[in-house]
Amino acid sequence: MYVLNKITGEKQAATITKIAAVEISQINKTKRFDFNWNKEKNFHVYKLAVEDKEEP
């Protein structure tokens, strides 16, 4: 799957995967969101990950 980078206009490879409980715990620790991710553990939660060209 691809997403479009609105700044550069480039297509970037991306994947959609189910989020793991460990990842939910890590997200909660960042305090970047205004809601409690622990409440979402009981549902199917997915993430969109853009593949970075610079990472090996």
N, CA, C and O atoms as a Tinker XYZ file with bonds, in Angstrom:
   224  protein
     1  N      0.848000   -1.164000    0.000000    73     2
     2  CA     0.000000    0.000000    0.000000    64     1     3
     3  C      0.897000    1.231000    0.000000    63     2     4     5
     4  O      2.021000    1.198000    0.502000    81     3
     5  N      0.388000    2.301000   -0.565000    73     3     6
     6  CA     1.128000    3.550000   -0.596000    64     5     7
     7  C      0.296000    4.687000   -0.009000    63     6     8     9
     8  O     -0.933000    4.671000   -0.069000    81     7
     9  N      0.985000    5.666000    0.555000    73     7    10
    10  CA     0.354000    6.908000    0.985000    64     9    11
    11  C      1.065000    8.029000    0.246000    63    10    12    13
    12  O      2.206000    7.873000   -0.191000    81    11
    13  N      0.393000    9.144000    0.110000    73    11    14
    14  CA     0.960000   10.264000   -0.611000    64    13    15
    15  C      1.478000   11.298000    0.390000    63    14    16    17
    16  O      0.736000   11.758000    1.257000    81    15
    17  N      2.746000   11.654000    0.264000    73    15    18
    18  CA     3.340000   12.691000    1.096000    64    17    19
    19  C      2.880000   14.026000    0.527000    63    18    20    21
    20  O      3.277000   14.400000   -0.577000    81    19
    21  N      2.053000   14.742000    1.264000    73    19    22
    22  CA     1.466000   15.989000    0.778000    64    21    23
    23  C      2.502000   17.091000    0.593000    63    22    24    25
    24  O      2.275000   18.014000   -0.189000    81    23
    25  N      3.624000   17.019000    1.287000    73    23    26
    26  CA     4.656000   18.045000    1.176000    64    25    27
    27  C      5.494000   17.835000   -0.078000    63    26    28    29
    28  O      5.719000   18.769000   -0.847000    81    27
    29  N      5.955000   16.598000   -0.279000    73    27    30
    30  CA     6.854000   16.319000   -1.408000    64    29    31
    31  C      6.125000   15.807000   -2.647000    63    30    32    33
    32  O      6.659000   15.868000   -3.755000    81    31
    33  N      4.902000   15.300000   -2.458000    73    31    34
    34  CA     4.166000   14.715000   -3.570000    64    33    35
    35  C      4.581000   13.291000   -3.884000    63    34    36    37
    36  O      4.065000   12.683000   -4.821000    81    35
    37  N      5.516000   12.752000   -3.103000    73    35    38
    38  CA     6.007000   11.393000   -3.343000    64    37    39
    39  C      5.070000   10.347000   -2.744000    63    38    40    41
    40  O      4.418000   10.571000   -1.724000    81    39
    41  N      5.027000    9.190000   -3.420000    73    39    42
    42  CA     4.358000    8.028000   -2.848000    64    41    43
    43  C      5.323000    7.388000   -1.862000    63    42    44    45
    44  O      6.514000    7.260000   -2.147000    81    43
    45  N      4.812000    6.985000   -0.703000    73    43    46
    46  CA     5.638000    6.292000    0.282000    64    45    47
    47  C      4.959000    4.982000    0.641000    63    46    48    49
    48  O      3.744000    4.922000    0.832000    81    47
    49  N      5.765000    3.938000    0.730000    73    47    50
    50  CA     5.240000    2.629000    1.101000    64    49    51
    51  C      4.741000    2.673000    2.538000    63    50    52    53
    52  O      5.374000    3.281000    3.401000    81    51
    53  N      3.611000    2.031000    2.792000    73    51    54
    54  CA     3.040000    2.006000    4.130000    64    53    55
    55  C      2.372000    0.657000    4.367000    63    54    56    57
    56  O      1.962000   -0.026000    3.429000    81    55
    57  N      2.274000    0.296000    5.624000    73    55    58
    58  CA     1.603000   -0.952000    5.990000    64    57    59
    59  C      0.578000   -0.683000    7.081000    63    58    60    61
    60  O      0.733000    0.236000    7.886000    81    59
    61  N     -0.465000   -1.491000    7.096000    73    59    62
    62  CA    -1.467000   -1.437000    8.156000    64    61    63
    63  C     -1.344000   -2.740000    8.921000    63    62    64    65
    64  O     -1.465000   -3.822000    8.347000    81    63
    65  N     -1.100000   -2.632000   10.229000    73    63    66
    66  CA    -0.952000   -3.826000   11.061000    64    65    67
    67  C     -1.716000   -3.650000   12.362000    63    66    68    69
    68  O     -1.967000   -2.533000   12.815000    81    67
    69  N     -2.076000   -4.773000   12.942000    73    67    70
    70  CA    -2.761000   -4.749000   14.227000    64    69    71
    71  C     -1.766000   -4.336000   15.302000    63    70    72    73
    72  O     -0.635000   -4.820000   15.317000    81    71
    73  N     -2.168000   -3.459000   16.188000    73    71    74
    74  CA    -1.283000   -2.963000   17.242000    64    73    75
    75  C     -1.248000   -3.965000   18.397000    63    74    76    77
    76  O     -2.269000   -4.544000   18.766000    81    75
    77  N     -0.068000   -4.154000   18.952000    73    75    78
    78  CA     0.116000   -5.096000   20.061000    64    77    79
    79  C     -0.131000   -4.388000   21.399000    63    78    80    81
    80  O     -0.015000   -3.167000   21.496000    81    79
    81  N     -0.466000   -5.157000   22.408000    73    79    82
    82  CA    -0.712000   -4.602000   23.745000    64    81    83
    83  C      0.514000   -3.863000   24.274000    63    82    84    85
    84  O      0.382000   -2.849000   24.959000    81    83
    85  N      1.690000   -4.362000   23.961000    73    83    86
    86  CA     2.933000   -3.707000   24.390000    64    85    87
    87  C      3.028000   -2.315000   23.769000    63    86    88    89
    88  O      3.460000   -1.369000   24.427000    81    87
    89  N      2.629000   -2.190000   22.514000    73    87    90
    90  CA     2.676000   -0.892000   21.849000    64    89    91
    91  C      1.688000    0.084000   22.472000    63    90    92    93
    92  O      1.975000    1.278000   22.568000    81    91
    93  N      0.538000   -0.405000   22.893000    73    91    94
    94  CA    -0.434000    0.457000   23.570000    64    93    95
    95  C      0.163000    0.999000   24.860000    63    94    96    97
    96  O     -0.013000    2.176000   25.176000    81    95
    97  N      0.860000    0.165000   25.601000    73    95    98
    98  CA     1.518000    0.610000   26.831000    64    97    99
    99  C      2.558000    1.681000   26.539000    63    98   100   101
   100  O      2.667000    2.661000   27.275000    81    99
   101  N      3.320000    1.498000   25.472000    73    99   102
   102  CA     4.340000    2.486000   25.100000    64   101   103
   103  C      3.704000    3.806000   24.690000    63   102   104   105
   104  O      4.217000    4.874000   25.026000    81   103
   105  N      2.605000    3.741000   23.975000    73   103   106
   106  CA     1.899000    4.954000   23.555000    64   105   107
   107  C      1.387000    5.712000   24.773000    63   106   108   109
   108  O      1.483000    6.938000   24.832000    81   107
   109  N      0.845000    4.986000   25.741000    73   107   110
   110  CA     0.331000    5.623000   26.953000    64   109   111
   111  C      1.412000    6.383000   27.695000    63   110   112   113
   112  O      1.142000    7.440000   28.267000    81   111
   113  N      2.618000    5.868000   27.696000    73   111   114
   114  CA     3.726000    6.509000   28.417000    64   113   115
   115  C      4.151000    7.827000   27.774000    63   114   116   117
   116  O      4.716000    8.683000   28.454000    81   115
   117  N      3.892000    8.007000   26.485000    73   115   118
   118  CA     4.336000    9.220000   25.794000    64   117   119
   119  C      3.498000   10.443000   26.133000    63   118   120   121
   120  O      3.982000   11.567000   26.004000    81   119
   121  N      2.266000   10.258000   26.558000    73   119   122
   122  CA     1.342000   11.360000   26.876000    64   121   123
   123  C      1.059000   12.245000   25.653000    63   122   124   125
   124  O      0.734000   13.423000   25.801000    81   123
   125  N      1.182000   11.675000   24.450000    73   123   126
   126  CA     0.939000   12.441000   23.219000    64   125   127
   127  C     -0.539000   12.507000   22.862000    63   126   128   129
   128  O     -0.927000   13.298000   22.003000    81   127
   129  N     -1.364000   11.696000   23.500000    73   127   130
   130  CA    -2.779000   11.644000   23.168000    64   129   131
   131  C     -3.613000   12.016000   24.384000    63   130   132   133
   132  O     -3.214000   11.779000   25.523000    81   131
   133  N     -4.773000   12.601000   24.128000    73   131   134
   134  CA    -5.645000   13.061000   25.207000    64   133   135
   135  C     -6.686000   12.029000   25.631000    63   134   136   137
   136  O     -7.656000   12.373000   26.306000    81   135
   137  N     -6.499000   10.795000   25.250000    73   135   138
   138  CA    -7.431000    9.761000   25.688000    64   137   139
   139  C     -6.652000    8.560000   26.205000    63   138   140   141
   140  O     -5.446000    8.441000   25.987000    81   139
   141  N     -7.354000    7.682000   26.884000    73   139   142
   142  CA    -6.740000    6.526000   27.527000    64   141   143
   143  C     -6.727000    5.346000   26.552000    63   142   144   145
   144  O     -7.766000    4.755000   26.258000    81   143
   145  N     -5.546000    5.021000   26.064000    73   143   146
   146  CA    -5.412000    3.912000   25.121000    64   145   147
   147  C     -5.750000    2.568000   25.760000    63   146   148   149
   148  O     -6.107000    1.630000   25.048000    81   147
   149  N     -5.648000    2.451000   27.074000    73   147   150
   150  CA    -5.965000    1.176000   27.731000    64   149   151
   151  C     -7.414000    0.769000   27.484000    63   150   152   153
   152  O     -7.725000   -0.422000   27.471000    81   151
   153  N     -8.296000    1.733000   27.290000    73   151   154
   154  CA    -9.695000    1.421000   26.997000    64   153   155
   155  C     -9.845000    0.783000   25.620000    63   154   156   157
   156  O    -10.842000    0.112000   25.352000    81   155
   157  N     -8.873000    0.985000   24.760000    73   155   158
   158  CA    -8.938000    0.450000   23.401000    64   157   159
   159  C     -8.423000   -0.982000   23.300000    63   158   160   161
   160  O     -8.574000   -1.618000   22.257000    81   159
   161  N     -7.821000   -1.495000   24.366000    73   159   162
   162  CA    -7.269000   -2.859000   24.343000    64   161   163
   163  C     -8.312000   -3.917000   24.012000    63   162   164   165
   164  O     -7.974000   -4.971000   23.475000    81   163
   165  N     -9.572000   -3.647000   24.324000    73   163   166
   166  CA   -10.634000   -4.628000   24.107000    64   165   167
   167  C    -11.171000   -4.621000   22.677000    63   166   168   169
   168  O    -12.063000   -5.399000   22.341000    81   167
   169  N    -10.625000   -3.744000   21.842000    73   167   170
   170  CA   -11.079000   -3.616000   20.460000    64   169   171
   171  C     -9.933000   -3.942000   19.505000    63   170   172   173
   172  O     -8.772000   -4.023000   19.904000    81   171
   173  N    -10.287000   -4.125000   18.249000    73   171   174
   174  CA    -9.269000   -4.321000   17.212000    64   173   175
   175  C     -8.730000   -2.946000   16.851000    63   174   176   177
   176  O     -9.450000   -2.120000   16.289000    81   175
   177  N     -7.463000   -2.697000   17.170000    73   175   178
   178  CA    -6.833000   -1.408000   16.892000    64   177   179
   179  C     -5.701000   -1.640000   15.903000    63   178   180   181
   180  O     -4.883000   -2.543000   16.078000    81   179
   181  N     -5.665000   -0.818000   14.867000    73   179   182
   182  CA    -4.649000   -0.956000   13.827000    64   181   183
   183  C     -3.833000    0.320000   13.732000    63   182   184   185
   184  O     -4.273000    1.396000   14.137000    81   183
   185  N     -2.622000    0.172000   13.182000    73   183   186
   186  CA    -1.768000    1.332000   12.984000    64   185   187
   187  C     -1.343000    1.405000   11.527000    63   186   188   189
   188  O     -1.202000    0.386000   10.851000    81   187
   189  N     -1.144000    2.613000   11.065000    73   187   190
   190  CA    -0.611000    2.864000    9.740000    64   189   191
   191  C      0.839000    3.258000    9.930000    63   190   192   193
   192  O      1.138000    4.251000   10.593000    81   191
   193  N      1.744000    2.480000    9.347000    73   191   194
   194  CA     3.181000    2.748000    9.498000    64   193   195
   195  C      3.770000    3.060000    8.123000    63   194   196   197
   196  O      3.683000    2.260000    7.192000    81   195
   197  N      4.370000    4.244000    8.024000    73   195   198
   198  CA     5.044000    4.645000    6.802000    64   197   199
   199  C      6.464000    4.110000    6.860000    63   198   200   201
   200  O      7.181000    4.336000    7.834000    81   199
   201  N      6.863000    3.406000    5.822000    73   199   202
   202  CA     8.200000    2.826000    5.774000    64   201   203
   203  C      9.194000    3.913000    5.428000    63   202   204   205
   204  O      9.075000    4.565000    4.391000    81   203
   205  N     10.178000    4.111000    6.297000    73   203   206
   206  CA    11.188000    5.161000    6.132000    64   205   207
   207  C     12.299000    4.654000    5.249000    63   206   208   209
   208  O     12.865000    3.594000    5.514000    81   207
   209  N     12.622000    5.387000    4.207000    73   207   210
   210  CA    13.675000    4.984000    3.277000    64   209   211
   211  C     15.053000    5.011000    3.931000    63   210   212   213
   212  O     15.942000    4.272000    3.510000    81   211
   213  N     15.246000    5.840000    4.942000    73   211   214
   214  CA    16.563000    6.018000    5.554000    64   213   215
   215  C     16.905000    4.946000    6.566000    63   214   216   217
   216  O     18.076000    4.784000    6.910000    81   215
   217  N     15.922000    4.208000    7.053000    73   215   218
   218  CA    16.205000    3.148000    8.010000    64   217   219
   219  C     16.620000    1.890000    7.275000    63   218   220   221
   220  O     16.093000    1.609000    6.199000    81   219
   221  N     17.560000    1.117000    7.833000    73   219   222
   222  CA    17.997000   -0.130000    7.172000    64   221   223
   223  C     16.939000   -1.215000    7.225000    63   222   224
   224  O     17.156000   -2.314000    6.716000    81   223
